[in-house]
Amino acid sequence: MDTWVSIKYECAPPVQDHSSDRWQWQPDLDNGYTVRGAYQSLTTQDAVHLDDAADFIWHSQVPLKVSILAWRLLWDRLPTKVNLITRGILPAVAHYCVSGCREVESAQHLFLSCSTFGSLWSLVSSWIGSSLVMAQTLSDHFVQFTISAGGSRARRSFMQLIWLACVWVVWTERNHRLFRGSANSSLHMLDRIKTFSYRWLKATNNTLALNCHSWWSCPMLCLGFV
């Protein structure tokens, strides 16, 4: 997983007529820029900043179309019923969630609070052995879910991948219900999350010794996190 850190350069105030401007390395003003210092800044970030949450959906082990979907989700650019009504594409009476829960289908509702789709997070948390994340916004949920299994970069990368798989499964299931009239159970959706995450990891790392049956029961153990 690529980790980004904001690097800020600025001219030393105040500006003097008879002195030249100079660059400052903000992470270490005393010693200035060093390759070691830059590496430490890049590798010791313990959490994703909320304002930068959308930048962290670009995951090297996840198909690009999935990251694009997640980016659109975090910026509320998906064609949910609320957004389609706002654009005048759907009438106001067509605002109900496709799950049949009789609630308005916004991105927030569909992915977090829907009694059908939102309940998937508890199943995923039980599967991977992490605490259940309760958040009010999608960006908060993404950040908290990412760090809920521990602080190492490998763990964060794994949790990001799982979050992206969940988002992909929820949205595709929503579309299948809307356009095909088919509906899968929460357990079936969980199986699809397991399948996608397993395939993505295997496809990008041929040397990764993952056993499909073990992955279904304890992915953290398969990756050596427990």
Protein Blocks (a to p, Z undefined) as FASTA:
>chain_A
ZZdddddddddddddfkbccddddfklmmnopafklmmmmmmmcfbdcfklmmmmmpcfk
bcfklmmmmmmmmnopaccfklmmmnomacfklmccfklnopacdfklmmmmpmklmmmm
mmmmmmnopacdddfbfklmmmmmmmmnojbfklmmmmmmmmmmmmmmmmmmmmmmmmno
pacdfklmmmmmmmmmmmmmmmmomklccdfklmmmommlmnopZZ
